[in-house]
């Protein structure tokens, strides 16, 4: 996969459902966030992800990385059980 220099990985979620939770928290706070590989993805990668064999990367713009980390940390401190 070709990485875009302005998009970086924030966290690796253990499953697609965990990734969806993290993604929704970030989006609710106005931080653009993406699941890596969802735009251009082959069937093999998709099957591996759905079977839980690969971690799911949540990516954000490089200039929002620290803000995104703070949002997830605040959610954890507020008692949300989030994947590590």
mmCIF file of the N, C-alpha and C atoms, coordinates in Angstrom:
data_MODEL
# 
_entry.id   MODEL 
# 
loop_
_atom_site.group_PDB 
_atom_site.id 
_atom_site.type_symbol 
_atom_site.label_atom_id 
_atom_site.label_alt_id 
_atom_site.label_comp_id 
_atom_site.label_asym_id 
_atom_site.label_entity_id 
_atom_site.label_seq_id 
_atom_site.pdbx_PDB_ins_code 
_atom_site.Cartn_x 
_atom_site.Cartn_y 
_atom_site.Cartn_z 
_atom_site.occupancy 
_atom_site.B_iso_or_equiv 
_atom_site.pdbx_formal_charge 
_atom_site.auth_seq_id 
_atom_site.auth_comp_id 
_atom_site.auth_asym_id 
_atom_site.auth_atom_id 
_atom_site.pdbx_PDB_model_num 
ATOM 1   N N  . UNK A 1 1  ? 0.843   -1.170  0.000  1.00 0.00 ? 1  UNK A N  1 
ATOM 2   C CA . UNK A 1 1  ? 0.000   0.000   0.000  1.00 0.00 ? 1  UNK A CA 1 
ATOM 3   C C  . UNK A 1 1  ? 0.891   1.237   0.000  1.00 0.00 ? 1  UNK A C  1 
ATOM 4   N N  . UNK A 1 2  ? 0.539   2.219   -0.770 1.00 0.00 ? 2  UNK A N  1 
ATOM 5   C CA . UNK A 1 2  ? 1.282   3.469   -0.837 1.00 0.00 ? 2  UNK A CA 1 
ATOM 6   C C  . UNK A 1 2  ? 0.770   4.395   0.259  1.00 0.00 ? 2  UNK A C  1 
ATOM 7   N N  . UNK A 1 3  ? 1.679   4.872   1.059  1.00 0.00 ? 3  UNK A N  1 
ATOM 8   C CA . UNK A 1 3  ? 1.310   5.785   2.140  1.00 0.00 ? 3  UNK A CA 1 
ATOM 9   C C  . UNK A 1 3  ? 1.313   7.212   1.623  1.00 0.00 ? 3  UNK A C  1 
ATOM 10  N N  . UNK A 1 4  ? 0.374   7.995   2.065  1.00 0.00 ? 4  UNK A N  1 
ATOM 11  C CA . UNK A 1 4  ? 0.343   9.417   1.753  1.00 0.00 ? 4  UNK A CA 1 
ATOM 12  C C  . UNK A 1 4  ? 1.132   10.120  2.855  1.00 0.00 ? 4  UNK A C  1 
ATOM 13  N N  . UNK A 1 5  ? 2.050   11.006  2.519  1.00 0.00 ? 5  UNK A N  1 
ATOM 14  C CA . UNK A 1 5  ? 2.908   11.604  3.547  1.00 0.00 ? 5  UNK A CA 1 
ATOM 15  C C  . UNK A 1 5  ? 2.161   12.442  4.579  1.00 0.00 ? 5  UNK A C  1 
ATOM 16  N N  . UNK A 1 6  ? 0.974   12.896  4.259  1.00 0.00 ? 6  UNK A N  1 
ATOM 17  C CA . UNK A 1 6  ? 0.225   13.717  5.213  1.00 0.00 ? 6  UNK A CA 1 
ATOM 18  C C  . UNK A 1 6  ? -0.777  12.918  6.035  1.00 0.00 ? 6  UNK A C  1 
ATOM 19  N N  . UNK A 1 7  ? -0.846  11.612  5.821  1.00 0.00 ? 7  UNK A N  1 
ATOM 20  C CA . UNK A 1 7  ? -1.740  10.738  6.574  1.00 0.00 ? 7  UNK A CA 1 
ATOM 21  C C  . UNK A 1 7  ? -0.879  9.746   7.347  1.00 0.00 ? 7  UNK A C  1 
ATOM 22  N N  . UNK A 1 8  ? -1.108  9.650   8.643  1.00 0.00 ? 8  UNK A N  1 
ATOM 23  C CA . UNK A 1 8  ? -0.299  8.771   9.490  1.00 0.00 ? 8  UNK A CA 1 
ATOM 24  C C  . UNK A 1 8  ? -1.194  7.851   10.311 1.00 0.00 ? 8  UNK A C  1 
ATOM 25  N N  . UNK A 1 9  ? -0.620  6.749   10.741 1.00 0.00 ? 9  UNK A N  1 
ATOM 26  C CA . UNK A 1 9  ? -1.366  5.801   11.572 1.00 0.00 ? 9  UNK A CA 1 
ATOM 27  C C  . UNK A 1 9  ? -1.391  6.292   13.008 1.00 0.00 ? 9  UNK A C  1 
ATOM 28  N N  . UNK A 1 10 ? -2.587  6.391   13.552 1.00 0.00 ? 10 UNK A N  1 
ATOM 29  C CA . UNK A 1 10 ? -2.789  6.802   14.939 1.00 0.00 ? 10 UNK A CA 1 
ATOM 30  C C  . UNK A 1 10 ? -2.728  5.586   15.861 1.00 0.00 ? 10 UNK A C  1 
ATOM 31  N N  . UNK A 1 11 ? -3.530  4.578   15.567 1.00 0.00 ? 11 UNK A N  1 
ATOM 32  C CA . UNK A 1 11 ? -3.592  3.356   16.379 1.00 0.00 ? 11 UNK A CA 1 
ATOM 33  C C  . UNK A 1 11 ? -3.895  2.170   15.481 1.00 0.00 ? 11 UNK A C  1 
ATOM 34  N N  . UNK A 1 12 ? -3.656  0.984   16.033 1.00 0.00 ? 12 UNK A N  1 
ATOM 35  C CA . UNK A 1 12 ? -4.042  -0.259  15.376 1.00 0.00 ? 12 UNK A CA 1 
ATOM 36  C C  . UNK A 1 12 ? -5.111  -0.912  16.236 1.00 0.00 ? 12 UNK A C  1 
ATOM 37  N N  . UNK A 1 13 ? -6.274  -1.063  15.677 1.00 0.00 ? 13 UNK A N  1 
ATOM 38  C CA . UNK A 1 13 ? -7.367  -1.702  16.399 1.00 0.00 ? 13 UNK A CA 1 
ATOM 39  C C  . UNK A 1 13 ? -7.315  -3.205  16.146 1.00 0.00 ? 13 UNK A C  1 
ATOM 40  N N  . UNK A 1 14 ? -7.694  -4.010  17.126 1.00 0.00 ? 14 UNK A N  1 
ATOM 41  C CA . UNK A 1 14 ? -7.601  -5.462  16.969 1.00 0.00 ? 14 UNK A CA 1 
ATOM 42  C C  . UNK A 1 14 ? -8.664  -6.069  16.056 1.00 0.00 ? 14 UNK A C  1 
ATOM 43  N N  . UNK A 1 15 ? -9.717  -5.302  15.759 1.00 0.00 ? 15 UNK A N  1 
ATOM 44  C CA . UNK A 1 15 ? -10.801 -5.840  14.932 1.00 0.00 ? 15 UNK A CA 1 
ATOM 45  C C  . UNK A 1 15 ? -11.511 -4.708  14.193 1.00 0.00 ? 15 UNK A C  1 
ATOM 46  N N  . UNK A 1 16 ? -12.263 -5.050  13.156 1.00 0.00 ? 16 UNK A N  1 
ATOM 47  C CA . UNK A 1 16 ? -13.034 -4.023  12.454 1.00 0.00 ? 16 UNK A CA 1 
ATOM 48  C C  . UNK A 1 16 ? -14.042 -3.316  13.358 1.00 0.00 ? 16 UNK A C  1 
ATOM 49  N N  . UNK A 1 17 ? -14.665 -4.055  14.269 1.00 0.00 ? 17 UNK A N  1 
ATOM 50  C CA . UNK A 1 17 ? -15.650 -3.414  15.151 1.00 0.00 ? 17 UNK A CA 1 
ATOM 51  C C  . UNK A 1 17 ? -14.976 -2.436  16.109 1.00 0.00 ? 17 UNK A C  1 
ATOM 52  N N  . UNK A 1 18 ? -13.802 -2.791  16.615 1.00 0.00 ? 18 UNK A N  1 
ATOM 53  C CA . UNK A 1 18 ? -13.054 -1.878  17.482 1.00 0.00 ? 18 UNK A CA 1 
ATOM 54  C C  . UNK A 1 18 ? -12.626 -0.641  16.698 1.00 0.00 ? 18 UNK A C  1 
ATOM 55  N N  . UNK A 1 19 ? -12.235 -0.838  15.455 1.00 0.00 ? 19 UNK A N  1 
ATOM 56  C CA . UNK A 1 19 ? -11.838 0.291   14.609 1.00 0.00 ? 19 UNK A CA 1 
ATOM 57  C C  . UNK A 1 19 ? -13.010 1.238   14.388 1.00 0.00 ? 19 UNK A C  1 
ATOM 58  N N  . UNK A 1 20 ? -14.187 0.697   14.223 1.00 0.00 ? 20 UNK A N  1 
ATOM 59  C CA . UNK A 1 20 ? -15.382 1.511   14.011 1.00 0.00 ? 20 UNK A CA 1 
ATOM 60  C C  . UNK A 1 20 ? -15.668 2.386   15.227 1.00 0.00 ? 20 UNK A C  1 
ATOM 61  N N  . UNK A 1 21 ? -15.476 1.837   16.417 1.00 0.00 ? 21 UNK A N  1 
ATOM 62  C CA . UNK A 1 21 ? -15.682 2.613   17.647 1.00 0.00 ? 21 UNK A CA 1 
ATOM 63  C C  . UNK A 1 21 ? -14.700 3.777   17.707 1.00 0.00 ? 21 UNK A C  1 
ATOM 64  N N  . UNK A 1 22 ? -13.422 3.486   17.472 1.00 0.00 ? 22 UNK A N  1 
ATOM 65  C CA . UNK A 1 22 ? -12.405 4.538   17.514 1.00 0.00 ? 22 UNK A CA 1 
ATOM 66  C C  . UNK A 1 22 ? -12.668 5.591   16.446 1.00 0.00 ? 22 UNK A C  1 
ATOM 67  N N  . UNK A 1 23 ? -13.002 5.138   15.262 1.00 0.00 ? 23 UNK A N  1 
ATOM 68  C CA . UNK A 1 23 ? -13.280 6.051   14.158 1.00 0.00 ? 23 UNK A CA 1 
ATOM 69  C C  . UNK A 1 23 ? -14.440 6.979   14.495 1.00 0.00 ? 23 UNK A C  1 
ATOM 70  N N  . UNK A 1 24 ? -15.493 6.432   15.076 1.00 0.00 ? 24 UNK A N  1 
ATOM 71  C CA . UNK A 1 24 ? -16.663 7.256   15.386 1.00 0.00 ? 24 UNK A CA 1 
ATOM 72  C C  . UNK A 1 24 ? -16.359 8.310   16.448 1.00 0.00 ? 24 UNK A C  1 
ATOM 73  N N  . UNK A 1 25 ? -15.514 7.979   17.416 1.00 0.00 ? 25 UNK A N  1 
ATOM 74  C CA . UNK A 1 25 ? -15.127 8.956   18.444 1.00 0.00 ? 25 UNK A CA 1 
ATOM 75  C C  . UNK A 1 25 ? -14.370 10.113  17.806 1.00 0.00 ? 25 UNK A C  1 
ATOM 76  N N  . UNK A 1 26 ? -13.422 9.785   16.945 1.00 0.00 ? 26 UNK A N  1 
ATOM 77  C CA . UNK A 1 26 ? -12.632 10.824  16.283 1.00 0.00 ? 26 UNK A CA 1 
ATOM 78  C C  . UNK A 1 26 ? -13.499 11.698  15.381 1.00 0.00 ? 26 UNK A C  1 
ATOM 79  N N  . UNK A 1 27 ? -14.342 11.075  14.596 1.00 0.00 ? 27 UNK A N  1 
ATOM 80  C CA . UNK A 1 27 ? -15.201 11.835  13.683 1.00 0.00 ? 27 UNK A CA 1 
ATOM 81  C C  . UNK A 1 27 ? -16.168 12.732  14.449 1.00 0.00 ? 27 UNK A C  1 
ATOM 82  N N  . UNK A 1 28 ? -16.674 12.245  15.589 1.00 0.00 ? 28 UNK A N  1 
ATOM 83  C CA . UNK A 1 28 ? -17.594 13.046  16.406 1.00 0.00 ? 28 UNK A CA 1 
ATOM 84  C C  . UNK A 1 28 ? -16.919 14.302  16.943 1.00 0.00 ? 28 UNK A C  1 
ATOM 85  N N  . UNK A 1 29 ? -15.605 14.242  17.101 1.00 0.00 ? 29 UNK A N  1 
ATOM 86  C CA . UNK A 1 29 ? -14.843 15.397  17.581 1.00 0.00 ? 29 UNK A CA 1 
ATOM 87  C C  . UNK A 1 29 ? -14.320 16.258  16.436 1.00 0.00 ? 29 UNK A C  1 
ATOM 88  N N  . UNK A 1 30 ? -14.718 15.932  15.219 1.00 0.00 ? 30 UNK A N  1 
ATOM 89  C CA . UNK A 1 30 ? -14.335 16.744  14.073 1.00 0.00 ? 30 UNK A CA 1 
ATOM 90  C C  . UNK A 1 30 ? -12.959 16.444  13.503 1.00 0.00 ? 30 UNK A C  1 
ATOM 91  N N  . UNK A 1 31 ? -12.394 15.310  13.899 1.00 0.00 ? 31 UNK A N  1 
ATOM 92  C CA . UNK A 1 31 ? -11.078 14.929  13.381 1.00 0.00 ? 31 UNK A CA 1 
ATOM 93  C C  . UNK A 1 31 ? -11.276 13.984  12.199 1.00 0.00 ? 31 UNK A C  1 
ATOM 94  N N  . UNK A 1 32 ? -10.780 14.361  11.034 1.00 0.00 ? 32 UNK A N  1 
ATOM 95  C CA . UNK A 1 32 ? -10.877 13.451  9.892  1.00 0.00 ? 32 UNK A CA 1 
ATOM 96  C C  . UNK A 1 32 ? -10.101 12.174  10.207 1.00 0.00 ? 32 UNK A C  1 
ATOM 97  N N  . UNK A 1 33 ? -10.736 11.039  10.048 1.00 0.00 ? 33 UNK A N  1 
ATOM 98  C CA . UNK A 1 33 ? -10.086 9.768   10.353 1.00 0.00 ? 33 UNK A CA 1 
ATOM 99  C C  . UNK A 1 33 ? -10.516 8.737   9.316  1.00 0.00 ? 33 UNK A C  1 
ATOM 100 N N  . UNK A 1 34 ? -9.630  7.781   9.084  1.00 0.00 ? 34 UNK A N  1 
ATOM 101 C CA . UNK A 1 34 ? -9.848  6.797   8.030  1.00 0.00 ? 34 UNK A CA 1 
ATOM 102 C C  . UNK A 1 34 ? -9.392  5.431   8.510  1.00 0.00 ? 34 UNK A C  1 
ATOM 103 N N  . UNK A 1 35 ? -9.996  4.417   7.968  1.00 0.00 ? 35 UNK A N  1 
ATOM 104 C CA . UNK A 1 35 ? -9.497  3.062   8.166  1.00 0.00 ? 35 UNK A CA 1 
ATOM 105 C C  . UNK A 1 35 ? -8.586  2.776   6.985  1.00 0.00 ? 35 UNK A C  1 
ATOM 106 N N  . UNK A 1 36 ? -7.335  2.465   7.275  1.00 0.00 ? 36 UNK A N  1 
ATOM 107 C CA . UNK A 1 36 ? -6.336  2.260   6.223  1.00 0.00 ? 36 UNK A CA 1 
ATOM 108 C C  . UNK A 1 36 ? -6.780  1.182   5.250  1.00 0.00 ? 36 UNK A C  1 
ATOM 109 N N  . UNK A 1 37 ? -6.641  1.492   3.980  1.00 0.00 ? 37 UNK A N  1 
ATOM 110 C CA . UNK A 1 37 ? -6.906  0.511   2.949  1.00 0.00 ? 37 UNK A CA 1 
ATOM 111 C C  . UNK A 1 37 ? -8.353  0.364   2.534  1.00 0.00 ? 37 UNK A C  1 
ATOM 112 N N  . UNK A 1 38 ? -9.241  1.193   3.074  1.00 0.00 ? 38 UNK A N  1 
ATOM 113 C CA . UNK A 1 38 ? -10.650 1.025   2.713  1.00 0.00 ? 38 UNK A CA 1 
ATOM 114 C C  . UNK A 1 38 ? -10.971 1.601   1.343  1.00 0.00 ? 38 UNK A C  1 
ATOM 115 N N  . UNK A 1 39 ? -10.144 2.505   0.868  1.00 0.00 ? 39 UNK A N  1 
ATOM 116 C CA . UNK A 1 39 ? -10.426 3.079   -0.438 1.00 0.00 ? 39 UNK A CA 1 
ATOM 117 C C  . UNK A 1 39 ? -9.935  2.182   -1.560 1.00 0.00 ? 39 UNK A C  1 
ATOM 118 N N  . UNK A 1 40 ? -8.762  1.617   -1.394 1.00 0.00 ? 40 UNK A N  1 
ATOM 119 C CA . UNK A 1 40 ? -8.195  0.711   -2.384 1.00 0.00 ? 40 UNK A CA 1 
ATOM 120 C C  . UNK A 1 40 ? -7.798  -0.564  -1.649 1.00 0.00 ? 40 UNK A C  1 
ATOM 121 N N  . UNK A 1 41 ? -8.571  -1.595  -1.835 1.00 0.00 ? 41 UNK A N  1 
ATOM 122 C CA . UNK A 1 41 ? -8.343  -2.794  -1.041 1.00 0.00 ? 41 UNK A CA 1 
ATOM 123 C C  . UNK A 1 41 ? -8.634  -4.026  -1.876 1.00 0.00 ? 41 UNK A C  1 
ATOM 124 N N  . UNK A 1 42 ? -7.781  -5.008  -1.803 1.00 0.00 ? 42 UNK A N  1 
ATOM 125 C CA . UNK A 1 42 ? -8.050  -6.230  -2.542 1.00 0.00 ? 42 UNK A CA 1 
ATOM 126 C C  . UNK A 1 42 ? -8.859  -7.205  -1.695 1.00 0.00 ? 42 UNK A C  1 
ATOM 127 N N  . UNK A 1 43 ? -9.398  -8.222  -2.321 1.00 0.00 ? 43 UNK A N  1 
ATOM 128 C CA . UNK A 1 43 ? -10.262 -9.166  -1.627 1.00 0.00 ? 43 UNK A CA 1 
ATOM 129 C C  . UNK A 1 43 ? -9.516  -9.945  -0.557 1.00 0.00 ? 43 UNK A C  1 
ATOM 130 N N  . UNK A 1 44 ? -8.252  -10.270 -0.803 1.00 0.00 ? 44 UNK A N  1 
ATOM 131 C CA . UNK A 1 44 ? -7.482  -11.008 0.191  1.00 0.00 ? 44 UNK A CA 1 
ATOM 132 C C  . UNK A 1 44 ? -7.314  -10.185 1.466  1.00 0.00 ? 44 UNK A C  1 
ATOM 133 N N  . UNK A 1 45 ? -6.942  -8.920  1.319  1.00 0.00 ? 45 UNK A N  1 
ATOM 134 C CA . UNK A 1 45 ? -6.767  -8.054  2.488  1.00 0.00 ? 45 UNK A CA 1 
ATOM 135 C C  . UNK A 1 45 ? -8.081  -7.905  3.243  1.00 0.00 ? 45 UNK A C  1 
ATOM 136 N N  . UNK A 1 46 ? -9.174  -7.758  2.506  1.00 0.00 ? 46 UNK A N  1 
ATOM 137 C CA . UNK A 1 46 ? -10.481 -7.640  3.148  1.00 0.00 ? 46 UNK A CA 1 
ATOM 138 C C  . UNK A 1 46 ? -10.820 -8.908  3.926  1.00 0.00 ? 46 UNK A C  1 
ATOM 139 N N  . UNK A 1 47 ? -10.593 -10.075 3.333  1.00 0.00 ? 47 UNK A N  1 
ATOM 140 C CA . UNK A 1 47 ? -10.921 -11.327 4.023  1.00 0.00 ? 47 UNK A CA 1 
ATOM 141 C C  . UNK A 1 47 ? -10.075 -11.496 5.281  1.00 0.00 ? 47 UNK A C  1 
ATOM 142 N N  . UNK A 1 48 ? -8.793  -11.127 5.210  1.00 0.00 ? 48 UNK A N  1 
ATOM 143 C CA . UNK A 1 48 ? -7.926  -11.219 6.385  1.00 0.00 ? 48 UNK A CA 1 
ATOM 144 C C  . UNK A 1 48 ? -8.428  -10.308 7.491  1.00 0.00 ? 48 UNK A C  1 
ATOM 145 N N  . UNK A 1 49 ? -8.839  -9.118  7.132  1.00 0.00 ? 49 UNK A N  1 
ATOM 146 C CA . UNK A 1 49 ? -9.336  -8.155  8.112  1.00 0.00 ? 49 UNK A CA 1 
ATOM 147 C C  . UNK A 1 49 ? -10.633 -8.654  8.743  1.00 0.00 ? 49 UNK A C  1 
ATOM 148 N N  . UNK A 1 50 ? -11.543 -9.175  7.940  1.00 0.00 ? 50 UNK A N  1 
ATOM 149 C CA . UNK A 1 50 ? -12.822 -9.639  8.459  1.00 0.00 ? 50 UNK A CA 1 
ATOM 150 C C  . UNK A 1 50 ? -12.679 -10.862 9.354  1.00 0.00 ? 50 UNK A C  1 
ATOM 151 N N  . UNK A 1 51 ? -11.669 -11.672 9.087  1.00 0.00 ? 51 UNK A N  1 
ATOM 152 C CA . UNK A 1 51 ? -11.428 -12.851 9.928  1.00 0.00 ? 51 UNK A CA 1 
ATOM 153 C C  . UNK A 1 51 ? -10.621 -12.490 11.175 1.00 0.00 ? 51 UNK A C  1 
ATOM 154 N N  . UNK A 1 52 ? -10.236 -11.242 11.282 1.00 0.00 ? 52 UNK A N  1 
ATOM 155 C CA . UNK A 1 52 ? -9.508  -10.799 12.458 1.00 0.00 ? 52 UNK A CA 1 
ATOM 156 C C  . UNK A 1 52 ? -8.049  -11.211 12.464 1.00 0.00 ? 52 UNK A C  1 
ATOM 157 N N  . UNK A 1 53 ? -7.499  -11.482 11.291 1.00 0.00 ? 53 UNK A N  1 
ATOM 158 C CA . UNK A 1 53 ? -6.111  -11.905 11.219 1.00 0.00 ? 53 UNK A CA 1 
ATOM 159 C C  . UNK A 1 53 ? -5.141  -10.729 11.118 1.00 0.00 ? 53 UNK A C  1 
ATOM 160 N N  . UNK A 1 54 ? -5.645  -9.573  10.796 1.00 0.00 ? 54 UNK A N  1 
ATOM 161 C CA . UNK A 1 54 ? -4.805  -8.378  10.695 1.00 0.00 ? 54 UNK A CA 1 
ATOM 162 C C  . UNK A 1 54 ? -5.392  -7.280  11.563 1.00 0.00 ? 54 UNK A C  1 
ATOM 163 N N  . UNK A 1 55 ? -4.519  -6.505  12.169 1.00 0.00 ? 55 UNK A N  1 
ATOM 164 C CA . UNK A 1 55 ? -4.990  -5.335  12.905 1.00 0.00 ? 55 UNK A CA 1 
ATOM 165 C C  . UNK A 1 55 ? -5.505  -4.311  11.897 1.00 0.00 ? 55 UNK A C  1 
ATOM 166 N N  . UNK A 1 56 ? -6.391  -3.471  12.347 1.00 0.00 ? 56 UNK A N  1 
ATOM 167 C CA . UNK A 1 56 ? -6.991  -2.447  11.491 1.00 0.00 ? 56 UNK A CA 1 
ATOM 168 C C  . UNK A 1 56 ? -6.400  -1.103  11.895 1.00 0.00 ? 56 UNK A C  1 
ATOM 169 N N  . UNK A 1 57 ? -5.742  -0.448  10.963 1.00 0.00 ? 57 UNK A N  1 
ATOM 170 C CA . UNK A 1 57 ? -5.094  0.826   11.260 1.00 0.00 ? 57 UNK A CA 1 
ATOM 171 C C  . UNK A 1 57 ? -6.065  1.983   11.088 1.00 0.00 ? 57 UNK A C  1 
ATOM 172 N N  . UNK A 1 58 ? -6.104  2.846   12.100 1.00 0.00 ? 58 UNK A N  1 
ATOM 173 C CA . UNK A 1 58 ? -6.859  4.089   12.029 1.00 0.00 ? 58 UNK A CA 1 
ATOM 174 C C  . UNK A 1 58 ? -5.857  5.179   11.693 1.00 0.00 ? 58 UNK A C  1 
ATOM 175 N N  . UNK A 1 59 ? -6.136  5.925   10.642 1.00 0.00 ? 59 UNK A N  1 
ATOM 176 C CA . UNK A 1 59 ? -5.220  6.959   10.192 1.00 0.00 ? 59 UNK A CA 1 
ATOM 177 C C  . UNK A 1 59 ? -5.876  8.333   10.267 1.00 0.00 ? 59 UNK A C  1 
ATOM 178 N N  . UNK A 1 60 ? -5.032  9.332   10.508 1.00 0.00 ? 60 UNK A N  1 
ATOM 179 C CA . UNK A 1 60 ? -5.480  10.718  10.616 1.00 0.00 ? 60 UNK A CA 1 
ATOM 180 C C  . UNK A 1 60 ? -4.477  11.606  9.884  1.00 0.00 ? 60 UNK A C  1 
ATOM 181 N N  . UNK A 1 61 ? -4.885  12.828  9.557  1.00 0.00 ? 61 UNK A N  1 
ATOM 182 C CA . UNK A 1 61 ? -3.913  13.765  8.972  1.00 0.00 ? 61 UNK A CA 1 
ATOM 183 C C  . UNK A 1 61 ? -2.778  14.029  9.967  1.00 0.00 ? 61 UNK A C  1 
ATOM 184 N N  . UNK A 1 62 ? -1.582  14.114  9.461  1.00 0.00 ? 62 UNK A N  1 
ATOM 185 C CA . UNK A 1 62 ? -0.404  14.327  10.310 1.00 0.00 ? 62 UNK A CA 1 
ATOM 186 C C  . UNK A 1 62 ? -0.578  15.545  11.220 1.00 0.00 ? 62 UNK A C  1 
ATOM 187 N N  . UNK A 1 63 ? -1.172  16.617  10.699 1.00 0.00 ? 63 UNK A N  1 
ATOM 188 C CA . UNK A 1 63 ? -1.303  17.842  11.497 1.00 0.00 ? 63 UNK A CA 1 
ATOM 189 C C  . UNK A 1 63 ? -2.390  17.746  12.573 1.00 0.00 ? 63 UNK A C  1 
ATOM 190 N N  . UNK A 1 64 ? -3.127  16.636  12.616 1.00 0.00 ? 64 UNK A N  1 
ATOM 191 C CA . UNK A 1 64 ? -4.151  16.436  13.659 1.00 0.00 ? 64 UNK A CA 1 
ATOM 192 C C  . UNK A 1 64 ? -3.802  15.271  14.584 1.00 0.00 ? 64 UNK A C  1 
ATOM 193 N N  . UNK A 1 65 ? -2.610  14.711  14.428 1.00 0.00 ? 65 UNK A N  1 
ATOM 194 C CA . UNK A 1 65 ? -2.214  13.522  15.184 1.00 0.00 ? 65 UNK A CA 1 
ATOM 195 C C  . UNK A 1 65 ? -2.272  13.735  16.695 1.00 0.00 ? 65 UNK A C  1 
ATOM 196 N N  . UNK A 1 66 ? -1.655  14.781  17.192 1.00 0.00 ? 66 UNK A N  1 
ATOM 197 C CA . UNK A 1 66 ? -1.645  15.021  18.643 1.00 0.00 ? 66 UNK A CA 1 
ATOM 198 C C  . UNK A 1 66 ? -3.047  15.269  19.177 1.00 0.00 ? 66 UNK A C  1 
ATOM 199 N N  . UNK A 1 67 ? -3.841  16.014  18.428 1.00 0.00 ? 67 UNK A N  1 
ATOM 200 C CA . UNK A 1 67 ? -5.229  16.261  18.838 1.00 0.00 ? 67 UNK A CA 1 
ATOM 201 C C  . UNK A 1 67 ? -6.003  14.949  18.914 1.00 0.00 ? 67 UNK A C  1 
ATOM 202 N N  . UNK A 1 68 ? -5.796  14.079  17.937 1.00 0.00 ? 68 UNK A N  1 
ATOM 203 C CA . UNK A 1 68 ? -6.485  12.789  17.910 1.00 0.00 ? 68 UNK A CA 1 
ATOM 204 C C  . UNK A 1 68 ? -6.078  11.934  19.114 1.00 0.00 ? 68 UNK A C  1 
ATOM 205 N N  . UNK A 1 69 ? -4.806  11.939  19.448 1.00 0.00 ? 69 UNK A N  1 
ATOM 206 C CA . UNK A 1 69 ? -4.348  11.194  20.625 1.00 0.00 ? 69 UNK A CA 1 
ATOM 207 C C  . UNK A 1 69 ? -5.016  11.705  21.895 1.00 0.00 ? 69 UNK A C  1 
ATOM 208 N N  . UNK A 1 70 ? -5.125  13.020  22.006 1.00 0.00 ? 70 UNK A N  1 
ATOM 209 C CA . UNK A 1 70 ? -5.756  13.619  23.184 1.00 0.00 ? 70 UNK A CA 1 
ATOM 210 C C  . UNK A 1 70 ? -7.241  13.258  23.270 1.00 0.00 ? 70 UNK A C  1 
ATOM 211 N N  . UNK A 1 71 ? -7.915  13.225  22.130 1.00 0.00 ? 71 UNK A N  1 
ATOM 212 C CA . UNK A 1 71 ? -9.333  12.864  22.106 1.00 0.00 ? 71 UNK A CA 1 
ATOM 213 C C  . UNK A 1 71 ? -9.533  11.434  22.613 1.00 0.00 ? 71 UNK A C  1 
ATOM 214 N N  . UNK A 1 72 ? -8.708  10.507  22.129 1.00 0.00 ? 72 UNK A N  1 
ATOM 215 C CA . UNK A 1 72 ? -8.843  9.120   22.582 1.00 0.00 ? 72 UNK A CA 1 
ATOM 216 C C  . UNK A 1 72 ? -8.469  8.976   24.048 1.00 0.00 ? 72 UNK A C  1 
ATOM 217 N N  . UNK A 1 73 ? -7.453  9.688   24.491 1.00 0.00 ? 73 UNK A N  1 
ATOM 218 C CA . UNK A 1 73 ? -7.075  9.631   25.904 1.00 0.00 ? 73 UNK A CA 1 
ATOM 219 C C  . UNK A 1 73 ? -8.180  10.204  26.789 1.00 0.00 ? 73 UNK A C  1 
ATOM 220 N N  . UNK A 1 74 ? -8.801  11.287  26.359 1.00 0.00 ? 74 UNK A N  1 
ATOM 221 C CA . UNK A 1 74 ? -9.914  11.874  27.123 1.00 0.00 ? 74 UNK A CA 1 
ATOM 222 C C  . UNK A 1 74 ? -11.083 10.895  27.197 1.00 0.00 ? 74 UNK A C  1 
ATOM 223 N N  . UNK A 1 75 ? -11.335 10.184  26.123 1.00 0.00 ? 75 UNK A N  1 
ATOM 224 C CA . UNK A 1 75 ? -12.412 9.189   26.125 1.00 0.00 ? 75 UNK A CA 1 
ATOM 225 C C  . UNK A 1 75 ? -12.100 8.062   27.107 1.00 0.00 ? 75 UNK A C  1 
ATOM 226 N N  . UNK A 1 76 ? -10.848 7.634   27.156 1.00 0.00 ? 76 UNK A N  1 
ATOM 227 C CA . UNK A 1 76 ? -10.450 6.592   28.119 1.00 0.00 ? 76 UNK A CA 1 
ATOM 228 C C  . UNK A 1 76 ? -10.609 7.096   29.554 1.00 0.00 ? 76 UNK A C  1 
ATOM 229 N N  . UNK A 1 77 ? -10.176 8.311   29.800 1.00 0.00 ? 77 UNK A N  1 
ATOM 230 C CA . UNK A 1 77 ? -10.265 8.876   31.142 1.00 0.00 ? 77 UNK A CA 1 
ATOM 231 C C  . UNK A 1 77 ? -11.714 9.093   31.573 1.00 0.00 ? 77 UNK A C  1 
ATOM 232 N N  . UNK A 1 78 ? -12.587 9.267   30.586 1.00 0.00 ? 78 UNK A N  1 
ATOM 233 C CA . UNK A 1 78 ? -14.009 9.430   30.897 1.00 0.00 ? 78 UNK A CA 1 
ATOM 234 C C  . UNK A 1 78 ? -14.701 8.088   31.145 1.00 0.00 ? 78 UNK A C  1 
ATOM 235 N N  . UNK A 1 79 ? -13.921 7.020   31.078 1.00 0.00 ? 79 UNK A N  1 
ATOM 236 C CA . UNK A 1 79 ? -14.476 5.705   31.393 1.00 0.00 ? 79 UNK A CA 1 
ATOM 237 C C  . UNK A 1 79 ? -14.842 4.855   30.194 1.00 0.00 ? 79 UNK A C  1 
ATOM 238 N N  . UNK A 1 80 ? -14.591 5.345   28.990 1.00 0.00 ? 80 UNK A N  1 
ATOM 239 C CA . UNK A 1 80 ? -14.867 4.534   27.795 1.00 0.00 ? 80 UNK A CA 1 
ATOM 240 C C  . UNK A 1 80 ? -13.847 3.411   27.711 1.00 0.00 ? 80 UNK A C  1 
ATOM 241 N N  . UNK A 1 81 ? -14.301 2.219   27.500 1.00 0.00 ? 81 UNK A N  1 
ATOM 242 C CA . UNK A 1 81 ? -13.399 1.089   27.312 1.00 0.00 ? 81 UNK A CA 1 
ATOM 243 C C  . UNK A 1 81 ? -13.042 1.004   25.843 1.00 0.00 ? 81 UNK A C  1 
ATOM 244 N N  . UNK A 1 82 ? -11.831 1.428   25.522 1.00 0.00 ? 82 UNK A N  1 
ATOM 245 C CA . UNK A 1 82 ? -11.370 1.468   24.145 1.00 0.00 ? 82 UNK A CA 1 
ATOM 246 C C  . UNK A 1 82 ? -10.256 0.467   23.951 1.00 0.00 ? 82 UNK A C  1 
ATOM 247 N N  . UNK A 1 83 ? -10.132 -0.064  22.731 1.00 0.00 ? 83 UNK A N  1 
ATOM 248 C CA . UNK A 1 83 ? -9.013  -0.966  22.469 1.00 0.00 ? 83 UNK A CA 1 
ATOM 249 C C  . UNK A 1 83 ? -7.699  -0.214  22.558 1.00 0.00 ? 83 UNK A C  1 
ATOM 250 N N  . UNK A 1 84 ? -6.686  -0.902  22.999 1.00 0.00 ? 84 UNK A N  1 
ATOM 251 C CA . UNK A 1 84 ? -5.355  -0.294  23.103 1.00 0.00 ? 84 UNK A CA 1 
ATOM 252 C C  . UNK A 1 84 ? -4.699  -0.214  21.760 1.00 0.00 ? 84 UNK A C  1 
# 
